[in-house]
Amino acid sequence: MRYAIEELHFSVNNIVVFAWSIGGYSACWTAVHYQDIRGLILDAVFDDVLPLAQRQMPSFASKFVEKAIRYYLDLNNIQLLKLYNGPFYL
């Protein structure tokens, strides 16, 4: 975003942020921090990374995975989208 705004001289309100898959978190974060973007488009993104991570780990590690995700890598797109006031499309 900073490159597009500062170097390419794009106006924030002319930028649409598009994301696919795990890029959805970065796009949601960007939308929250640049509320004046024209819009946000999310394609095949997850709402919360925790269920995806837990399926990849043995069941005995479930609590550890939950604590690690929530403390170090809490990629929760739903929580971010609640903070974004602009238009978005899923």
C-alpha positions as CSV (number, residue, x, y, z in Angstrom):
1,M,0.0,0.0,0.0
2,R,2.7,2.5,0.9
3,Y,4.5,1.8,-2.4
4,A,1.3,2.3,-4.3
5,I,0.5,5.5,-2.5
6,E,3.9,7.1,-2.1
7,E,5.8,5.9,-5.1
8,L,3.1,5.3,-7.7
9,H,1.0,8.2,-6.4
10,F,-2.2,6.2,-6.4
11,S,-5.1,7.7,-4.4
12,V,-6.2,5.5,-1.5
13,N,-9.8,5.8,-2.6
14,N,-9.0,4.4,-6.0
15,I,-7.4,1.2,-4.7
16,V,-9.2,-2.1,-4.5
17,V,-7.4,-4.8,-2.5
18,F,-7.8,-8.4,-3.8
19,A,-6.7,-11.5,-2.0
20,W,-6.8,-15.2,-2.4
21,S,-6.4,-18.0,0.2
22,I,-3.9,-17.1,3.0
23,G,-3.4,-13.7,1.5
24,G,-6.8,-12.8,2.9
25,Y,-5.3,-12.0,6.3
26,S,-2.9,-9.5,4.8
27,A,-5.7,-7.9,2.7
28,C,-8.0,-7.7,5.8
29,W,-5.2,-6.1,7.8
30,T,-4.6,-3.6,5.0
31,A,-8.3,-2.7,4.8
32,V,-8.5,-2.1,8.5
33,H,-5.4,0.2,8.4
34,Y,-6.5,2.0,5.1
35,Q,-10.2,2.5,5.7
36,D,-10.6,4.7,2.6
37,I,-9.8,2.1,0.0
38,R,-12.5,1.6,-2.6
39,G,-13.1,-2.0,-1.7
40,L,-11.9,-5.4,-0.6
41,I,-12.3,-8.6,-2.5
42,L,-11.6,-11.9,-0.8
43,D,-11.5,-15.2,-2.8
44,A,-11.3,-18.6,-1.1
45,V,-10.0,-17.2,2.2
46,F,-10.4,-18.8,5.7
47,D,-12.3,-17.1,8.5
48,D,-9.9,-18.4,11.2
49,V,-6.7,-20.3,10.8
50,L,-7.1,-22.3,14.1
51,P,-9.4,-25.1,12.7
52,L,-7.1,-25.5,9.7
53,A,-4.0,-25.8,11.9
54,Q,-5.7,-28.3,14.3
55,R,-6.6,-30.6,11.4
56,Q,-2.9,-30.9,10.5
57,M,-1.7,-31.8,14.0
58,P,-2.3,-34.9,16.1
59,S,-5.3,-34.6,18.4
60,F,-3.2,-34.8,21.6
61,A,-1.6,-31.5,20.5
62,S,-4.9,-29.6,20.2
63,K,-4.5,-27.4,23.3
64,F,-0.9,-26.6,22.4
65,V,-1.9,-25.7,18.9
66,E,-4.7,-23.5,20.1
67,K,-2.4,-21.6,22.5
68,A,0.4,-21.2,19.9
69,I,-2.0,-19.9,17.2
70,R,-3.8,-17.5,19.5
71,Y,-0.7,-16.2,21.1
72,Y,1.8,-16.1,18.1
73,L,-0.2,-16.4,14.8
74,D,-3.8,-15.4,15.4
75,L,-4.9,-15.1,11.7
76,N,-8.6,-14.3,12.3
77,N,-10.1,-12.6,9.3
78,I,-13.5,-12.3,10.8
79,Q,-12.2,-10.3,13.7
80,L,-10.4,-8.0,11.3
81,L,-13.4,-7.6,9.0
82,K,-15.5,-6.4,12.0
83,L,-13.1,-3.4,12.2
84,Y,-13.4,-2.5,8.5
85,N,-16.1,-0.1,7.5
86,G,-15.9,-0.2,3.8
87,P,-17.4,-2.5,1.1
88,F,-16.1,-6.0,0.8
89,Y,-17.0,-9.0,-1.4
90,L,-16.5,-12.7,-0.6
